[in-house]
Amino acid sequence: MAATFRDIDEAILHLTDPETGEILDVEAFEALQMERTRKAESMALWALDLDDEVQAIDCELTRLMARKKAAQNRAKSLRHYLGIILDGQKLKTPLVSISYRRMPAVEIEDERRLVEWAQRSTDYGDTALRYREPEISKAGVRQLIEEGVAVPGAQIVTHVSTIIK
């Protein structure tokens, strides 16, 4: 079994006279010092190897994240293309089932015009705008449109997302 640093240090202590500090066996003392140096060197090299491994893992993570992003974009593109090709028709096979979900979203056509309208409006300004730099609250605009308010520069459009199971 390999000696630990503690074992080596204890052996070095036993090779010195406790009262004078004189080395009792010079050859054994030097051998223990060399073993201690080799052990420290081995640990330092191991730490350097681990640093290299960490760097390699970081590079691999970066590469894999790029592959992940590319795969996500490719899947999104395929879903969009399927939606166009099937034109809203459902498809079910033993391997896949394709259906659609309608997701209403507020689309702002003319941001400046809507901000001006909301700032002039005493009834709807707090609902349609959030105050920092004027920023449109799509949820608020959606609520107003659903309540029948004619909001200039905005409309509710329905997007379709393709679901593959």
ROGU-618944 format. One record per residue (C-alpha): residue in one letter; x, y, z. Coordinates in Angstrom, 2 decimals, padded with zeros to 5 digits. Layout:
kolmi nuke=A&x=X&y=Y&z=Z
...
***
This chain:
kolmi nuke=M&x=000.00&y=000.00&z=000.00
kolmi nuke=A&x=001.31&y=003.45&z=-000.91
kolmi nuke=A&x=002.30&y=005.74&z=001.93
kolmi nuke=T&x=000.24&y=008.84&z=002.56
kolmi nuke=F&x=001.68&y=012.29&z=003.19
kolmi nuke=R&x=000.92&y=011.80&z=006.88
kolmi nuke=D&x=002.82&y=008.49&z=006.92
kolmi nuke=I&x=005.80&y=010.08&z=005.18
kolmi nuke=D&x=005.83&y=013.10&z=007.51
kolmi nuke=E&x=005.67&y=010.83&z=010.58
kolmi nuke=A&x=008.54&y=008.70&z=009.25
kolmi nuke=I&x=010.60&y=011.87&z=008.64
kolmi nuke=L&x=009.90&y=013.00&z=012.21
kolmi nuke=H&x=011.12&y=009.63&z=013.54
kolmi nuke=L&x=014.38&y=010.08&z=011.59
kolmi nuke=T&x=015.24&y=013.29&z=013.46
kolmi nuke=D&x=016.44&y=013.69&z=017.03
kolmi nuke=P&x=013.62&y=015.45&z=018.94
kolmi nuke=E&x=016.03&y=017.44&z=021.10
kolmi nuke=T&x=018.65&y=018.56&z=018.58
kolmi nuke=G&x=016.71&y=018.21&z=015.29
kolmi nuke=E&x=019.70&y=016.25&z=013.89
kolmi nuke=I&x=018.95&y=013.77&z=011.08
kolmi nuke=L&x=019.64&y=010.22&z=012.32
kolmi nuke=D&x=019.59&y=008.40&z=008.93
kolmi nuke=V&x=020.41&y=010.72&z=006.02
kolmi nuke=E&x=019.77&y=008.14&z=003.26
kolmi nuke=A&x=016.33&y=007.20&z=004.62
kolmi nuke=F&x=015.54&y=010.89&z=005.14
kolmi nuke=E&x=016.42&y=011.73&z=001.49
kolmi nuke=A&x=014.44&y=008.71&z=000.22
kolmi nuke=L&x=011.37&y=009.87&z=002.16
kolmi nuke=Q&x=011.81&y=013.43&z=000.88
kolmi nuke=M&x=012.01&y=012.10&z=-002.70
kolmi nuke=E&x=008.90&y=009.95&z=-002.17
kolmi nuke=R&x=007.09&y=012.98&z=-000.74
kolmi nuke=T&x=008.17&y=015.09&z=-003.75
kolmi nuke=R&x=007.05&y=012.39&z=-006.21
kolmi nuke=K&x=003.69&y=012.12&z=-004.44
kolmi nuke=A&x=003.19&y=015.90&z=-004.54
kolmi nuke=E&x=004.22&y=015.96&z=-008.21
kolmi nuke=S&x=001.75&y=013.16&z=-009.00
kolmi nuke=M&x=-001.07&y=015.04&z=-007.29
kolmi nuke=A&x=-000.18&y=018.25&z=-009.14
kolmi nuke=L&x=-000.16&y=016.40&z=-012.49
kolmi nuke=W&x=-003.50&y=014.83&z=-011.61
kolmi nuke=A&x=-004.93&y=018.29&z=-010.89
kolmi nuke=L&x=-003.61&y=019.52&z=-014.27
kolmi nuke=D&x=-005.21&y=016.52&z=-015.97
kolmi nuke=L&x=-008.51&y=017.34&z=-014.27
kolmi nuke=D&x=-008.19&y=020.97&z=-015.43
kolmi nuke=D&x=-007.72&y=019.70&z=-018.99
kolmi nuke=E&x=-010.73&y=017.41&z=-018.57
kolmi nuke=V&x=-012.85&y=020.34&z=-017.35
kolmi nuke=Q&x=-011.76&y=022.39&z=-020.36
kolmi nuke=A&x=-012.58&y=019.50&z=-022.72
kolmi nuke=I&x=-016.00&y=019.09&z=-021.10
kolmi nuke=D&x=-016.67&y=022.85&z=-021.49
kolmi nuke=C&x=-015.76&y=022.63&z=-025.19
kolmi nuke=E&x=-017.99&y=019.59&z=-025.61
kolmi nuke=L&x=-020.87&y=021.36&z=-023.84
kolmi nuke=T&x=-020.50&y=024.34&z=-026.18
kolmi nuke=R&x=-020.49&y=022.03&z=-029.18
kolmi nuke=L&x=-023.51&y=020.10&z=-027.90
kolmi nuke=M&x=-025.44&y=023.31&z=-027.13
kolmi nuke=A&x=-024.87&y=024.43&z=-030.73
kolmi nuke=R&x=-026.11&y=021.04&z=-031.97
kolmi nuke=K&x=-029.12&y=021.29&z=-029.64
kolmi nuke=K&x=-030.01&y=024.76&z=-030.95
kolmi nuke=A&x=-029.67&y=023.57&z=-034.56
kolmi nuke=A&x=-031.90&y=020.56&z=-033.85
kolmi nuke=Q&x=-034.50&y=022.78&z=-032.16
kolmi nuke=N&x=-034.52&y=025.15&z=-035.15
kolmi nuke=R&x=-034.76&y=022.22&z=-037.58
kolmi nuke=A&x=-037.70&y=020.71&z=-035.61
kolmi nuke=K&x=-039.47&y=024.09&z=-035.53
kolmi nuke=S&x=-038.97&y=024.46&z=-039.27
kolmi nuke=L&x=-040.30&y=020.96&z=-039.93
kolmi nuke=R&x=-043.39&y=021.61&z=-037.78
kolmi nuke=H&x=-044.03&y=024.85&z=-039.67
kolmi nuke=Y&x=-043.57&y=023.10&z=-043.02
kolmi nuke=L&x=-045.91&y=020.26&z=-041.97
kolmi nuke=G&x=-048.51&y=022.84&z=-040.99
kolmi nuke=I&x=-048.28&y=024.37&z=-044.46
kolmi nuke=I&x=-048.32&y=021.03&z=-046.31
kolmi nuke=L&x=-051.22&y=019.53&z=-044.35
kolmi nuke=D&x=-053.11&y=022.83&z=-044.33
kolmi nuke=G&x=-054.69&y=022.17&z=-040.94
kolmi nuke=Q&x=-055.66&y=018.55&z=-041.65
kolmi nuke=K&x=-055.04&y=016.10&z=-038.83
kolmi nuke=L&x=-052.98&y=013.02&z=-039.54
kolmi nuke=K&x=-052.77&y=009.84&z=-037.50
kolmi nuke=T&x=-050.59&y=006.86&z=-038.33
kolmi nuke=P&x=-049.33&y=004.01&z=-036.16
kolmi nuke=L&x=-046.14&y=006.03&z=-035.54
kolmi nuke=V&x=-047.25&y=009.66&z=-035.29
kolmi nuke=S&x=-050.27&y=011.80&z=-034.59
kolmi nuke=I&x=-050.39&y=015.34&z=-035.95
kolmi nuke=S&x=-052.92&y=017.81&z=-034.62
kolmi nuke=Y&x=-053.10&y=021.56&z=-034.16
kolmi nuke=R&x=-053.67&y=023.98&z=-031.34
kolmi nuke=R&x=-054.92&y=027.48&z=-031.96
kolmi nuke=M&x=-053.13&y=030.08&z=-029.85
kolmi nuke=P&x=-054.52&y=033.61&z=-030.05
kolmi nuke=A&x=-051.82&y=036.27&z=-029.75
kolmi nuke=V&x=-051.89&y=040.04&z=-029.86
kolmi nuke=E&x=-050.03&y=041.41&z=-032.85
kolmi nuke=I&x=-049.10&y=045.08&z=-032.73
kolmi nuke=E&x=-049.02&y=046.61&z=-036.21
kolmi nuke=D&x=-048.22&y=050.23&z=-035.29
kolmi nuke=E&x=-046.69&y=050.56&z=-031.84
kolmi nuke=R&x=-046.38&y=054.35&z=-031.92
kolmi nuke=R&x=-050.03&y=054.80&z=-032.90
kolmi nuke=L&x=-051.26&y=052.46&z=-030.17
kolmi nuke=V&x=-049.09&y=054.19&z=-027.51
kolmi nuke=E&x=-050.42&y=057.61&z=-028.56
kolmi nuke=W&x=-054.02&y=056.34&z=-028.40
kolmi nuke=A&x=-053.52&y=054.75&z=-024.97
kolmi nuke=Q&x=-051.86&y=057.88&z=-023.59
kolmi nuke=R&x=-054.81&y=060.03&z=-024.77
kolmi nuke=S&x=-057.41&y=057.54&z=-023.49
kolmi nuke=T&x=-058.43&y=058.02&z=-019.89
kolmi nuke=D&x=-060.47&y=054.80&z=-019.83
kolmi nuke=Y&x=-058.00&y=052.30&z=-021.31
kolmi nuke=G&x=-054.51&y=053.77&z=-020.95
kolmi nuke=D&x=-053.69&y=051.92&z=-017.71
kolmi nuke=T&x=-054.85&y=048.60&z=-019.18
kolmi nuke=A&x=-053.08&y=048.82&z=-022.52
kolmi nuke=L&x=-049.80&y=050.40&z=-021.36
kolmi nuke=R&x=-047.23&y=049.74&z=-018.69
kolmi nuke=Y&x=-045.22&y=052.78&z=-017.73
kolmi nuke=R&x=-041.45&y=052.78&z=-017.86
kolmi nuke=E&x=-040.60&y=053.66&z=-021.36
kolmi nuke=P&x=-044.05&y=053.29&z=-022.88
kolmi nuke=E&x=-044.44&y=049.58&z=-023.45
kolmi nuke=I&x=-047.54&y=047.89&z=-024.76
kolmi nuke=S&x=-049.25&y=045.32&z=-022.55
kolmi nuke=K&x=-050.39&y=042.70&z=-025.03
kolmi nuke=A&x=-052.53&y=041.02&z=-022.36
kolmi nuke=G&x=-054.26&y=044.34&z=-021.67
kolmi nuke=V&x=-054.76&y=045.09&z=-025.36
kolmi nuke=R&x=-056.14&y=041.59&z=-025.84
kolmi nuke=Q&x=-058.59&y=042.12&z=-022.97
kolmi nuke=L&x=-059.77&y=045.41&z=-024.50
kolmi nuke=I&x=-060.26&y=043.87&z=-027.96
kolmi nuke=E&x=-062.16&y=040.91&z=-026.46
kolmi nuke=E&x=-064.43&y=043.38&z=-024.62
kolmi nuke=G&x=-065.28&y=044.93&z=-027.99
kolmi nuke=V&x=-063.12&y=048.06&z=-027.76
kolmi nuke=A&x=-061.72&y=049.16&z=-031.14
kolmi nuke=V&x=-057.98&y=049.44&z=-030.41
kolmi nuke=P&x=-056.21&y=051.18&z=-033.30
kolmi nuke=G&x=-053.01&y=049.49&z=-034.47
kolmi nuke=A&x=-053.77&y=046.09&z=-032.92
kolmi nuke=Q&x=-055.78&y=043.00&z=-033.67
kolmi nuke=I&x=-056.03&y=039.44&z=-032.39
kolmi nuke=V&x=-054.58&y=036.90&z=-034.79
kolmi nuke=T&x=-054.61&y=033.14&z=-034.32
kolmi nuke=H&x=-051.33&y=031.29&z=-034.76
kolmi nuke=V&x=-051.31&y=027.55&z=-035.31
kolmi nuke=S&x=-048.62&y=025.33&z=-033.81
kolmi nuke=T&x=-048.08&y=021.80&z=-035.04
kolmi nuke=I&x=-047.92&y=019.11&z=-032.35
kolmi nuke=I&x=-046.13&y=015.81&z=-033.07
kolmi nuke=K&x=-046.52&y=012.94&z=-030.60
***
